[in-house]
Amino acid sequence: MEYTTMLWTIFTILLILWLLGMVSSYTLGGFIHILLLMAIAVMLIRIIQGRKPA
């Protein structure tokens, strides 16, 4: 339960940072894109493993 909450929190934070990077500047854009891809990968792994969201 705590693991799922932590993943959703990280996913949300990374999504917000990614959106800010798209709007604000291009300097950290690449780094934020990498973090977003990592968050999506974690979510896909959870779905593939069959774990139910909270």
C-alpha distance matrix in Angstrom:
0.0 3.8 5.4 5.3 6.4 8.7 10.1 10.9 12.5 14.5 15.5 16.8 18.6 20.2 21.3 22.9 24.6 25.8 27.3 28.9 30.4 31.9 33.5 34.6 36.1 36.3 36.1 32.4 31.9 31.7 29.1 26.9 27.4 26.3 23.1 22.5 23.3 20.8 18.0 19.3 19.5 15.8 15.1 17.8 16.6 13.2 15.4 17.9 15.6 14.7 10.9 10.2 9.2 7.0
3.8 0.0 3.8 5.5 5.1 6.1 8.6 10.0 10.5 12.2 14.1 15.3 16.4 18.2 19.9 21.2 22.5 24.1 25.8 27.0 28.4 30.3 31.8 32.5 33.9 34.2 33.8 30.0 29.9 29.8 26.9 24.8 25.8 24.6 21.2 21.1 22.3 19.5 16.9 18.9 19.1 15.4 15.3 18.4 17.2 14.3 17.0 19.5 17.4 17.1 13.4 13.1 11.5 9.4
5.4 3.8 0.0 3.8 5.5 5.1 6.2 8.7 9.9 10.6 12.2 14.3 15.4 16.5 18.2 20.1 21.1 22.3 24.4 25.8 26.7 28.5 30.5 31.2 32.3 32.3 31.8 28.0 27.7 27.3 24.5 22.6 23.2 21.7 18.5 18.5 19.2 16.3 14.0 15.9 15.7 11.9 12.2 15.2 13.7 11.1 14.2 16.4 14.4 14.6 11.2 11.8 10.4 9.7
5.3 5.5 3.8 0.0 3.8 5.4 5.1 6.3 8.6 9.9 10.5 12.3 14.3 15.4 16.4 18.4 20.0 20.9 22.6 24.4 25.6 26.9 28.8 30.0 31.3 31.3 31.3 27.6 26.9 26.7 24.2 21.9 22.2 21.2 18.0 17.3 18.1 15.7 12.8 14.1 14.5 10.9 10.1 13.2 12.5 9.4 11.9 14.7 13.2 12.8 9.2 8.9 6.9 6.4
6.4 5.1 5.5 3.8 0.0 3.8 5.5 5.2 6.1 8.6 9.8 10.6 12.3 14.2 15.3 16.6 18.4 19.8 21.2 22.6 24.2 25.8 27.3 28.3 29.9 30.4 30.3 26.6 26.1 26.4 23.8 21.3 22.2 21.5 18.0 17.4 18.9 16.7 13.5 15.4 16.5 13.1 12.2 15.7 15.6 12.7 15.0 18.0 16.9 16.3 12.8 11.8 8.9 7.3
8.7 6.1 5.1 5.4 3.8 0.0 3.8 5.5 5.1 6.2 8.5 9.9 10.6 12.2 14.1 15.5 16.5 18.1 20.0 21.1 22.3 24.3 25.9 26.6 27.8 28.1 27.7 23.9 23.8 23.9 21.0 18.8 20.0 19.0 15.4 15.4 17.0 14.4 11.7 14.2 15.0 11.6 11.9 15.5 15.0 12.9 15.7 18.4 17.3 17.5 14.2 14.2 11.6 10.7
10.1 8.6 6.2 5.1 5.5 3.8 0.0 3.8 5.4 5.1 6.0 8.5 9.9 10.5 12.1 14.2 15.3 16.2 18.2 19.9 20.8 22.4 24.4 25.4 26.4 26.4 26.2 22.5 21.9 21.7 19.1 16.8 17.4 16.4 13.0 12.6 13.7 11.3 8.3 10.6 11.4 8.0 8.1 11.7 11.6 9.7 12.5 15.1 14.5 15.0 12.1 12.4 9.9 10.4
10.9 10.0 8.7 6.3 5.2 5.5 3.8 0.0 3.8 5.5 5.0 6.0 8.6 9.8 10.4 12.2 14.2 15.1 16.4 18.3 19.7 21.0 22.7 24.0 25.5 25.8 26.1 22.5 21.6 21.9 19.8 16.9 17.4 17.2 13.9 12.6 14.3 12.8 9.2 10.8 12.7 10.0 8.7 12.5 13.3 11.2 13.0 16.2 16.1 15.9 13.0 12.2 9.0 9.1
12.5 10.5 9.9 8.6 6.1 5.1 5.4 3.8 0.0 3.8 5.4 5.2 6.2 8.6 9.9 10.7 12.3 14.1 15.5 16.6 18.3 20.1 21.4 22.2 23.9 24.5 24.5 20.9 20.5 21.2 18.7 15.9 17.2 17.1 13.5 12.9 15.3 13.7 10.4 12.8 14.8 12.3 11.8 15.6 16.3 14.5 16.6 19.7 19.5 19.5 16.5 15.8 12.5 11.9
14.5 12.2 10.6 9.9 8.6 6.2 5.1 5.5 3.8 0.0 3.8 5.5 5.2 6.1 8.5 9.9 10.5 12.0 14.2 15.3 16.2 18.3 20.0 20.6 21.8 22.0 21.7 18.0 17.7 18.0 15.3 12.8 14.1 13.7 9.9 9.9 12.2 10.3 7.5 10.6 12.3 10.1 10.6 14.2 14.8 13.9 16.2 18.8 18.9 19.6 17.0 17.0 14.1 14.3
15.5 14.1 12.2 10.5 9.8 8.5 6.0 5.0 5.4 3.8 0.0 3.8 5.5 5.2 6.1 8.7 9.9 10.4 12.3 14.2 15.2 16.5 18.5 19.7 21.0 21.0 21.3 17.8 16.7 17.0 15.0 12.0 12.5 12.5 9.2 7.8 10.1 9.0 5.5 7.7 10.3 8.7 8.2 11.7 13.1 12.4 14.0 16.8 17.5 18.0 15.9 15.7 12.8 13.7
16.8 15.3 14.3 12.3 10.6 9.9 8.5 6.0 5.2 5.5 3.8 0.0 3.8 5.5 5.1 6.2 8.6 9.8 10.6 12.4 14.2 15.4 16.8 18.1 19.9 20.6 21.2 17.8 16.8 18.0 16.1 12.7 13.7 14.6 11.4 9.7 12.7 12.3 8.9 10.7 13.7 12.4 11.4 14.8 16.6 15.5 16.7 19.9 20.7 20.6 18.4 17.4 14.1 14.4
18.6 16.4 15.4 14.3 12.3 10.6 9.9 8.6 6.2 5.2 5.5 3.8 0.0 3.8 5.4 5.2 6.2 8.5 10.0 10.6 12.2 14.3 15.5 16.1 17.7 18.6 18.7 15.2 14.9 16.2 13.9 10.7 12.7 13.5 10.0 9.5 12.9 12.3 9.7 12.3 15.0 13.8 13.7 17.1 18.5 17.9 19.6 22.4 23.0 23.4 21.1 20.5 17.3 17.3
20.2 18.2 16.5 15.4 14.2 12.2 10.5 9.8 8.6 6.1 5.2 5.5 3.8 0.0 3.8 5.4 5.0 6.0 8.6 9.8 10.3 12.2 14.3 15.0 16.0 16.1 16.3 12.7 12.0 12.8 10.7 7.4 9.0 9.8 6.5 5.8 9.4 9.2 7.1 9.7 12.3 11.9 12.3 15.2 16.8 16.9 18.5 20.9 21.9 22.8 20.9 20.9 18.0 18.8
21.3 19.9 18.2 16.4 15.3 14.1 12.1 10.4 9.9 8.5 6.1 5.1 5.4 3.8 0.0 3.8 5.5 5.0 6.2 8.6 9.8 10.6 12.5 14.1 15.6 16.0 17.0 13.9 12.2 13.6 12.5 8.8 9.3 11.2 8.7 6.3 9.8 10.8 8.3 9.5 12.9 13.0 12.4 15.0 17.3 17.3 18.1 20.8 22.3 22.7 21.1 20.6 17.6 18.6
22.9 21.2 20.1 18.4 16.6 15.5 14.2 12.2 10.7 9.9 8.7 6.2 5.2 5.4 3.8 0.0 3.8 5.4 5.1 6.2 8.6 9.9 10.7 11.9 14.1 15.4 16.3 13.4 12.3 14.6 13.4 9.7 11.3 13.5 11.0 9.5 13.2 14.0 11.7 13.3 16.6 16.5 15.9 18.7 21.0 20.6 21.6 24.4 25.7 26.0 24.1 23.3 20.0 20.4
24.6 22.5 21.1 20.0 18.4 16.5 15.3 14.2 12.3 10.5 9.9 8.6 6.2 5.0 5.5 3.8 0.0 3.8 5.4 5.0 6.1 8.6 9.9 10.1 11.6 12.5 13.0 9.8 9.3 11.6 10.1 6.6 9.2 11.2 9.0 8.6 12.3 13.0 11.7 13.8 16.6 16.7 17.0 19.6 21.5 21.8 23.1 25.5 26.8 27.5 25.7 25.4 22.3 22.9
25.8 24.1 22.3 20.9 19.8 18.1 16.2 15.1 14.1 12.0 10.4 9.8 8.5 6.0 5.0 5.4 3.8 0.0 3.8 5.4 5.0 6.3 8.7 9.9 10.8 11.0 12.1 9.3 7.4 9.4 8.9 5.2 6.3 9.2 8.0 6.6 10.0 11.7 10.8 12.0 15.0 15.9 16.0 18.1 20.4 21.0 21.9 24.1 25.8 26.7 25.4 25.2 22.4 23.6
27.3 25.8 24.4 22.6 21.2 20.0 18.2 16.4 15.5 14.2 12.3 10.6 10.0 8.6 6.2 5.1 5.4 3.8 0.0 3.8 5.4 5.1 6.4 8.6 10.5 11.6 13.6 11.5 9.4 12.1 12.3 8.8 9.5 12.8 11.7 9.8 13.0 15.1 13.6 14.3 17.7 18.6 18.0 20.1 22.7 23.1 23.5 26.0 27.9 28.3 27.0 26.4 23.3 24.3
28.9 27.0 25.8 24.4 22.6 21.1 19.9 18.3 16.6 15.3 14.2 12.4 10.6 9.8 8.6 6.2 5.0 5.4 3.8 0.0 3.8 5.4 5.1 5.7 8.2 10.2 11.7 9.9 8.9 12.2 12.1 9.1 11.0 14.0 12.9 11.9 15.4 17.0 15.8 17.2 20.3 21.0 20.8 23.1 25.5 25.8 26.6 29.1 30.7 31.3 29.7 29.1 26.0 26.6
30.4 28.4 26.7 25.6 24.2 22.3 20.8 19.7 18.3 16.2 15.2 14.2 12.2 10.3 9.8 8.6 6.1 5.0 5.4 3.8 0.0 3.8 5.4 5.3 5.9 6.8 8.3 6.5 5.1 8.7 9.1 6.7 8.5 11.6 11.3 10.9 13.9 15.7 15.4 16.7 19.4 20.6 20.9 22.8 25.1 25.9 26.8 28.9 30.7 31.6 30.3 30.2 27.3 28.3
31.9 30.3 28.5 26.9 25.8 24.3 22.4 21.0 20.1 18.3 16.5 15.4 14.3 12.2 10.6 9.9 8.6 6.3 5.1 5.4 3.8 0.0 3.8 6.0 6.6 7.2 10.1 9.2 6.5 9.7 11.3 8.9 9.1 12.8 13.1 11.8 14.3 16.9 16.5 16.9 19.8 21.5 21.4 22.8 25.5 26.5 26.8 28.8 31.0 31.8 30.9 30.6 27.8 29.1
33.5 31.8 30.5 28.8 27.3 25.9 24.4 22.7 21.4 20.0 18.5 16.8 15.5 14.3 12.5 10.7 9.9 8.7 6.4 5.1 5.4 3.8 0.0 3.8 6.3 8.6 11.4 11.1 9.4 13.0 14.2 11.9 12.7 16.3 16.2 14.9 17.8 20.2 19.4 20.0 23.1 24.5 24.1 25.9 28.6 29.2 29.6 31.8 34.0 34.5 33.3 32.7 29.6 30.6
34.6 32.5 31.2 30.0 28.3 26.6 25.4 24.0 22.2 20.6 19.7 18.1 16.1 15.0 14.1 11.9 10.1 9.9 8.6 5.7 5.3 6.0 3.8 0.0 3.8 7.2 9.1 9.3 8.9 12.7 13.5 11.8 13.5 16.7 16.5 16.1 19.1 21.0 20.6 21.8 24.6 25.8 25.9 27.9 30.2 30.9 31.7 33.9 35.7 36.5 35.1 34.7 31.6 32.3
36.1 33.9 32.3 31.3 29.9 27.8 26.4 25.5 23.9 21.8 21.0 19.9 17.7 16.0 15.6 14.1 11.6 10.8 10.5 8.2 5.9 6.6 6.3 3.8 0.0 3.8 5.7 7.0 6.9 10.4 11.8 11.0 12.6 15.5 16.0 16.1 18.6 20.6 20.9 22.1 24.5 26.0 26.5 28.2 30.4 31.5 32.4 34.2 36.1 37.2 36.1 36.0 33.2 34.1
36.3 34.2 32.3 31.3 30.4 28.1 26.4 25.8 24.5 22.0 21.0 20.6 18.6 16.1 16.0 15.4 12.5 11.0 11.6 10.2 6.8 7.2 8.6 7.2 3.8 0.0 3.8 5.7 4.8 7.5 9.8 9.9 10.7 13.4 14.7 15.1 16.9 19.1 20.0 20.9 22.9 24.8 25.7 26.9 29.0 30.6 31.4 32.9 34.9 36.3 35.5 35.7 33.2 34.5
36.1 33.8 31.8 31.3 30.3 27.7 26.2 26.1 24.5 21.7 21.3 21.2 18.7 16.3 17.0 16.3 13.0 12.1 13.6 11.7 8.3 10.1 11.4 9.1 5.7 3.8 0.0 3.8 5.6 7.3 8.5 9.7 11.4 13.1 14.3 15.6 17.4 19.0 20.2 21.7 23.3 24.9 26.2 27.6 29.3 30.9 32.2 33.5 35.2 36.9 35.9 36.4 33.9 35.0
32.4 30.0 28.0 27.6 26.6 23.9 22.5 22.5 20.9 18.0 17.8 17.8 15.2 12.7 13.9 13.4 9.8 9.3 11.5 9.9 6.5 9.2 11.1 9.3 7.0 5.7 3.8 0.0 3.8 5.6 5.4 6.2 8.6 10.1 10.8 12.3 14.4 15.6 16.7 18.5 20.1 21.4 22.8 24.5 26.0 27.5 28.9 30.3 31.9 33.5 32.4 32.9 30.4 31.5
31.9 29.9 27.7 26.9 26.1 23.8 21.9 21.6 20.5 17.7 16.7 16.8 14.9 12.0 12.2 12.3 9.3 7.4 9.4 8.9 5.1 6.5 9.4 8.9 6.9 4.8 5.6 3.8 0.0 3.8 5.5 5.2 6.1 8.7 9.9 10.4 12.3 14.3 15.3 16.4 18.3 20.0 21.1 22.4 24.3 25.9 26.9 28.3 30.2 31.7 30.8 31.3 28.8 30.3
31.7 29.8 27.3 26.7 26.4 23.9 21.7 21.9 21.2 18.0 17.0 18.0 16.2 12.8 13.6 14.6 11.6 9.4 12.1 12.2 8.7 9.7 13.0 12.7 10.4 7.5 7.3 5.6 3.8 0.0 3.8 5.5 5.1 6.3 8.8 9.9 10.6 12.5 14.4 15.4 16.6 18.7 20.2 21.0 22.6 24.7 25.8 26.8 28.7 30.5 29.9 30.8 28.7 30.5
29.1 26.9 24.5 24.2 23.8 21.0 19.1 19.8 18.7 15.3 15.0 16.1 13.9 10.7 12.5 13.4 10.1 8.9 12.3 12.1 9.1 11.3 14.2 13.5 11.8 9.8 8.5 5.4 5.5 3.8 0.0 3.8 5.4 5.2 6.4 8.7 10.0 10.8 12.6 14.4 15.4 16.9 18.8 20.1 21.3 23.1 24.7 25.8 27.2 29.2 28.2 29.2 27.1 28.5
26.9 24.8 22.6 21.9 21.3 18.8 16.8 16.9 15.9 12.8 12.0 12.7 10.7 7.4 8.8 9.7 6.6 5.2 8.8 9.1 6.7 8.9 11.9 11.8 11.0 9.9 9.7 6.2 5.2 5.5 3.8 0.0 3.8 5.4 5.0 6.1 8.6 9.8 10.5 12.3 14.1 15.4 16.6 18.3 19.9 21.3 22.7 24.2 25.8 27.3 26.2 26.8 24.3 25.7
27.4 25.8 23.2 22.2 22.2 20.0 17.4 17.4 17.2 14.1 12.5 13.7 12.7 9.0 9.3 11.3 9.2 6.3 9.5 11.0 8.5 9.1 12.7 13.5 12.6 10.7 11.4 8.6 6.1 5.1 5.4 3.8 0.0 3.8 5.4 5.0 6.2 8.6 9.8 10.5 12.2 14.3 15.4 16.4 18.3 20.1 21.0 22.3 24.2 25.8 25.2 25.9 23.8 25.7
26.3 24.6 21.7 21.2 21.5 19.0 16.4 17.2 17.1 13.7 12.5 14.6 13.5 9.8 11.2 13.5 11.2 9.2 12.8 14.0 11.6 12.8 16.3 16.7 15.5 13.4 13.1 10.1 8.7 6.3 5.2 5.4 3.8 0.0 3.8 5.4 5.1 6.3 8.7 9.9 10.5 12.5 14.4 15.3 16.5 18.6 20.0 20.8 22.5 24.6 24.0 25.2 23.4 25.4
23.1 21.2 18.5 18.0 18.0 15.4 13.0 13.9 13.5 9.9 9.2 11.4 10.0 6.5 8.7 11.0 9.0 8.0 11.7 12.9 11.3 13.1 16.2 16.5 16.0 14.7 14.3 10.8 9.9 8.8 6.4 5.0 5.4 3.8 0.0 3.8 5.4 5.0 6.3 8.7 9.8 10.7 12.5 14.3 15.4 16.8 18.6 19.9 21.2 23.0 21.9 22.9 20.8 22.4
22.5 21.1 18.5 17.3 17.4 15.4 12.6 12.6 12.9 9.9 7.8 9.7 9.5 5.8 6.3 9.5 8.6 6.6 9.8 11.9 10.9 11.8 14.9 16.1 16.1 15.1 15.6 12.3 10.4 9.9 8.7 6.1 5.0 5.4 3.8 0.0 3.8 5.3 5.0 6.2 8.5 9.9 10.7 12.3 14.2 15.5 16.6 18.3 20.0 21.4 20.4 21.0 18.9 20.7
23.3 22.3 19.2 18.1 18.9 17.0 13.7 14.3 15.3 12.2 10.1 12.7 12.9 9.4 9.8 13.2 12.3 10.0 13.0 15.4 13.9 14.3 17.8 19.1 18.6 16.9 17.4 14.4 12.3 10.6 10.0 8.6 6.2 5.1 5.4 3.8 0.0 3.8 5.4 5.1 6.1 8.7 9.9 10.4 12.2 14.3 15.2 16.2 18.2 19.9 19.6 20.7 19.2 21.6
20.8 19.5 16.3 15.7 16.7 14.4 11.3 12.8 13.7 10.3 9.0 12.3 12.3 9.2 10.8 14.0 13.0 11.7 15.1 17.0 15.7 16.9 20.2 21.0 20.6 19.1 19.0 15.6 14.3 12.5 10.8 9.8 8.6 6.3 5.0 5.3 3.8 0.0 3.8 5.4 5.0 6.3 8.7 9.8 10.5 12.5 14.3 15.2 16.5 18.6 17.8 19.3 17.9 20.1
18.0 16.9 14.0 12.8 13.5 11.7 8.3 9.2 10.4 7.5 5.5 8.9 9.7 7.1 8.3 11.7 11.7 10.8 13.6 15.8 15.4 16.5 19.4 20.6 20.9 20.0 20.2 16.7 15.3 14.4 12.6 10.5 9.8 8.7 6.3 5.0 5.4 3.8 0.0 3.8 5.4 5.2 6.3 8.7 10.0 10.8 12.6 14.3 15.5 16.9 15.7 16.6 14.7 16.7
19.3 18.9 15.9 14.1 15.4 14.2 10.6 10.8 12.8 10.6 7.7 10.7 12.3 9.7 9.5 13.3 13.8 12.0 14.3 17.2 16.7 16.9 20.0 21.8 22.1 20.9 21.7 18.5 16.4 15.4 14.4 12.3 10.5 9.9 8.7 6.2 5.1 5.4 3.8 0.0 3.8 5.4 5.1 6.1 8.6 9.9 10.5 12.2 14.2 15.4 14.9 15.8 14.3 16.9
19.5 19.1 15.7 14.5 16.5 15.0 11.4 12.7 14.8 12.3 10.3 13.7 15.0 12.3 12.9 16.6 16.6 15.0 17.7 20.3 19.4 19.8 23.1 24.6 24.5 22.9 23.3 20.1 18.3 16.6 15.4 14.1 12.2 10.5 9.8 8.5 6.1 5.0 5.4 3.8 0.0 3.8 5.4 5.1 6.1 8.6 9.8 10.4 12.1 14.2 14.2 15.9 15.2 18.0
15.8 15.4 11.9 10.9 13.1 11.6 8.0 10.0 12.3 10.1 8.7 12.4 13.8 11.9 13.0 16.5 16.7 15.9 18.6 21.0 20.6 21.5 24.5 25.8 26.0 24.8 24.9 21.4 20.0 18.7 16.9 15.4 14.3 12.5 10.7 9.9 8.7 6.3 5.2 5.4 3.8 0.0 3.8 5.5 5.1 6.3 8.7 9.9 10.6 12.5 11.6 13.4 12.6 15.1
15.1 15.3 12.2 10.1 12.2 11.9 8.1 8.7 11.8 10.6 8.2 11.4 13.7 12.3 12.4 15.9 17.0 16.0 18.0 20.8 20.9 21.4 24.1 25.9 26.5 25.7 26.2 22.8 21.1 20.2 18.8 16.6 15.4 14.4 12.5 10.7 9.9 8.7 6.3 5.1 5.4 3.8 0.0 3.8 5.5 5.1 6.3 8.7 9.9 10.8 9.9 10.9 9.8 12.7
17.8 18.4 15.2 13.2 15.7 15.5 11.7 12.5 15.6 14.2 11.7 14.8 17.1 15.2 15.0 18.7 19.6 18.1 20.1 23.1 22.8 22.8 25.9 27.9 28.2 26.9 27.6 24.5 22.4 21.0 20.1 18.3 16.4 15.3 14.3 12.3 10.4 9.8 8.7 6.1 5.1 5.5 3.8 0.0 3.8 5.4 5.0 6.0 8.5 9.8 10.3 11.8 11.8 15.2
16.6 17.2 13.7 12.5 15.6 15.0 11.6 13.3 16.3 14.8 13.1 16.6 18.5 16.8 17.3 21.0 21.5 20.4 22.7 25.5 25.1 25.5 28.6 30.2 30.4 29.0 29.3 26.0 24.3 22.6 21.3 19.9 18.3 16.5 15.4 14.2 12.2 10.5 10.0 8.6 6.1 5.1 5.5 3.8 0.0 3.8 5.4 5.1 6.0 8.6 9.0 11.6 12.3 15.4
13.2 14.3 11.1 9.4 12.7 12.9 9.7 11.2 14.5 13.9 12.4 15.5 17.9 16.9 17.3 20.6 21.8 21.0 23.1 25.8 25.9 26.5 29.2 30.9 31.5 30.6 30.9 27.5 25.9 24.7 23.1 21.3 20.1 18.6 16.8 15.5 14.3 12.5 10.8 9.9 8.6 6.3 5.1 5.4 3.8 0.0 3.8 5.5 5.2 6.3 5.6 8.0 8.6 11.8
15.4 17.0 14.2 11.9 15.0 15.7 12.5 13.0 16.6 16.2 14.0 16.7 19.6 18.5 18.1 21.6 23.1 21.9 23.5 26.6 26.8 26.8 29.6 31.7 32.4 31.4 32.2 28.9 26.9 25.8 24.7 22.7 21.0 20.0 18.6 16.6 15.2 14.3 12.6 10.5 9.8 8.7 6.3 5.0 5.4 3.8 0.0 3.8 5.4 5.1 6.0 7.5 8.7 12.4
17.9 19.5 16.4 14.7 18.0 18.4 15.1 16.2 19.7 18.8 16.8 19.9 22.4 20.9 20.8 24.4 25.5 24.1 26.0 29.1 28.9 28.8 31.8 33.9 34.2 32.9 33.5 30.3 28.3 26.8 25.8 24.2 22.3 20.8 19.9 18.3 16.2 15.2 14.3 12.2 10.4 9.9 8.7 6.0 5.1 5.5 3.8 0.0 3.8 5.3 7.8 10.3 12.2 15.8
15.6 17.4 14.4 13.2 16.9 17.3 14.5 16.1 19.5 18.9 17.5 20.7 23.0 21.9 22.3 25.7 26.8 25.8 27.9 30.7 30.7 31.0 34.0 35.7 36.1 34.9 35.2 31.9 30.2 28.7 27.2 25.8 24.2 22.5 21.2 20.0 18.2 16.5 15.5 14.2 12.1 10.6 9.9 8.5 6.0 5.2 5.4 3.8 0.0 3.8 5.7 9.2 11.6 14.7
14.7 17.1 14.6 12.8 16.3 17.5 15.0 15.9 19.5 19.6 18.0 20.6 23.4 22.8 22.7 26.0 27.5 26.7 28.3 31.3 31.6 31.8 34.5 36.5 37.2 36.3 36.9 33.5 31.7 30.5 29.2 27.3 25.8 24.6 23.0 21.4 19.9 18.6 16.9 15.4 14.2 12.5 10.8 9.8 8.6 6.3 5.1 5.3 3.8 0.0 3.8 6.3 9.4 12.6
10.9 13.4 11.2 9.2 12.8 14.2 12.1 13.0 16.5 17.0 15.9 18.4 21.1 20.9 21.1 24.1 25.7 25.4 27.0 29.7 30.3 30.9 33.3 35.1 36.1 35.5 35.9 32.4 30.8 29.9 28.2 26.2 25.2 24.0 21.9 20.4 19.6 17.8 15.7 14.9 14.2 11.6 9.9 10.3 9.0 5.6 6.0 7.8 5.7 3.8 0.0 3.8 6.6 9.3
10.2 13.1 11.8 8.9 11.8 14.2 12.4 12.2 15.8 17.0 15.7 17.4 20.5 20.9 20.6 23.3 25.4 25.2 26.4 29.1 30.2 30.6 32.7 34.7 36.0 35.7 36.4 32.9 31.3 30.8 29.2 26.8 25.9 25.2 22.9 21.0 20.7 19.3 16.6 15.8 15.9 13.4 10.9 11.8 11.6 8.0 7.5 10.3 9.2 6.3 3.8 0.0 3.8 6.5
9.2 11.5 10.4 6.9 8.9 11.6 9.9 9.0 12.5 14.1 12.8 14.1 17.3 18.0 17.6 20.0 22.3 22.4 23.3 26.0 27.3 27.8 29.6 31.6 33.2 33.2 33.9 30.4 28.8 28.7 27.1 24.3 23.8 23.4 20.8 18.9 19.2 17.9 14.7 14.3 15.2 12.6 9.8 11.8 12.3 8.6 8.7 12.2 11.6 9.4 6.6 3.8 0.0 3.8
7.0 9.4 9.7 6.4 7.3 10.7 10.4 9.1 11.9 14.3 13.7 14.4 17.3 18.8 18.6 20.4 22.9 23.6 24.3 26.6 28.3 29.1 30.6 32.3 34.1 34.5 35.0 31.5 30.3 30.5 28.5 25.7 25.7 25.4 22.4 20.7 21.6 20.1 16.7 16.9 18.0 15.1 12.7 15.2 15.4 11.8 12.4 15.8 14.7 12.6 9.3 6.5 3.8 0.0
